[in-house]
Amino acid sequence: FTDALDDTDEERRVKNVTEDLNAVLFAADAEGKIQILHSPANLGGTRTRPKNKVAALVGLGPQATVEKLDEKHAVKLIDLRCPNLNLVDAEATAEGIKSILIPDNAAVVTCKTANIFLPAPWLKNTILNSNTDCPFELILSACQAKNEFIQDHCGGDQHLQDEIKAHYDGFVSWAWAVGHEMIEPLRFL
């Protein structure tokens, strides 16, 4: 999951997002909140219009609607300048996380990500069960879930712990950037 959107080839990134019909994706909305998309599918093209047509359900339950996505925008790689993640982890409240200053433009790029985020199952379940779309609250939930998952499933496997931590760090950077409106809202066609 962590590497699915890191591929340098745009078509492979689109394939990585659409090959699992049970996938859940996170995207920014126009208000700096996180929206949930699921069941993405590449509906292909026709002989006269061969371009990909990617659609997904936006929202959950009976209110979910099918929307055609701008897949190139969704998987576009961007460089983020985020705060030191140790500062984020040290905060105990969503307001505390939100108040961490945005690094200046000269700051080192701390994360390369896409406009959307593809969560691992442990993170997906946490977000779906959280009943909030506030990225700063979701960071707190993700931190707790990461710690519980490592404790319950990793044992002494340092490699697995490092993978979980890397995925968590990627989500925290992405979600923090969503909350500060540094991630462009997902485009629908």
N, C-alpha and C positions, 0 to 999 in steps of 0.2 A: 504493500500500500504506500509506503513511504517513497518508493522509487517510481511508482506508476506514472507520475506526471513530470518526472525529471528527464525523460528521454529528449534528445535534441530534435528528433523528427516529430513534427506536428501531427502527421497522420497516425503514427504509433501512439501518441498521447490520446488522440481521439479514440482509437481502438481500445486502449487500456481503460478508458472511461465507459465505453459502450458495450464491451464484450460480456459483461455480467448484468443480466436483466434485474438482478436483485440488489444491485449497487445503490448506495445512498451517497449523495454528493452534498457538500455545503457550498453556498455561494453568498456573496454580499448582496444586500438590497440597497436601495437608494437612501435609507435612513441609518446606515451603519449597523445594521442588525444582520444576523445570520439566517438565511432561508434554507429550507431543506428541499432537495430534489431527489427523486428516486426513480428506479426502473428506466434508466436512460437507454435509448435504442438508436442505432444508426439505421434509418429507413432507406438508405441508399439514394440512388437517383434513377433517372430514366435515360434512354439513349439520347434524347434531345436535350436533357438537363442533367448531366452526370454528377453534379455536385452532391456531396453528402447532405443528408437531411437528418439532423439529430434532434430528437424530441425526448422529453422527460416529464414525469408528473411533478408538479410543483405544489408543495403542501402535503398534508396527510389526511387520511380518511376520506369521507365522501366529499369534502370541499376541495380535494386535489384536482387540479386541472392539467390537461396536456398542453405543453407549450413547446414550440419549436425554438431551439437554442441557436445562438451564434456560437457554434462550436470552436471556431478559430479564436474568438475572444475568450471563451471559457478556459481553453487550455494554453492560452498565451503565457509564456514565462515572464516573470517580473522579478526585479531585485528589490528586496525590502531592507530598510534600515530600521531595525527594531532595538529596543533597549536590551541590556544584559538580562538574560532570562533568569539569572539568580535574583535580580531585583523583583521580577514578576512573581517568582516562587515564594519570595519572602513576604509578600502581601497577603493579608488574611481576608480582605474585603474586595468586592468588585470595584468600589469607588477608589480604593488604594491602587488597584491595577490600572484603572483608567487614568489616574493622576500621574503615573510615571511619564516623564517628559519624552516627547518625540525627539530622537536624535537629530542633530542638524544635518544639512546636506553633505557635509564633509565626512560624516560617520561612515564607517566601513559597512559594506553590505553584509548583513548577518544571515540572510535567508534568501534563497532563490526558490520561488514557488510559482504556482499558476493562479489564475483568478478564482478557480474553484479548488476545493479540498476534498480528497477521497479518503475518508476515515477507515481505519482498521475496525474490525467488529467490536472490540472492547470500547473504543471511543464512540463509535456510531451508537451503540446501545445507551451509553451514558448521555449523549446529547439528546437522543430521541425521548428518553425518560425524564429529562430535566424540566420540561414545561417552561422554557424561557428561550428567547432569541437574542438575549443580551450577550455579546461576545465575552465581556468581562466576567459575568456570572458563569458562563460556560467554561472559561479557563479554570475557575475554581473547582468546578465539577470534574473537569478533565484531570486536574492534579490529584484529586482524591481517587479517581478511578485508576489512574496510572499506578499510584502507590498500592492500591488493593490488588490490582492485576499482578504486579511484580511479586507481591507477598504471596498471593494464592497460586500462581502458575509458574514462576520462574525458578524457584529454588535457588540453587547456586549457579545457574546458567548465566554467566556474565554477558555472553554474546546476545542472548535473548533480552536481558535487561537493557543492554545498550540500544538494541533495536526499538524497544518500547519507548525508551527515553528520547531517541531521535525522532520518532513519530510524534510523541507528545510535544517536543520542542518545536517541530514544524507546525503543529496545530496552534500552539500558543503564539508563535510569531505571526501566523496568518490571522488568527482571531483578533489579536491585539491590533493588527493593521486594519482589519475590518472595522473595529470599533472606533478607530481614528480616521476612518474614511480614506484610507490609503489604498484600498483594493477597490477597483471599479465595480459597480453593480453589474450583475449578470445581464447580458443583452438577450432579448427575445426577438424573434423575427416574425 
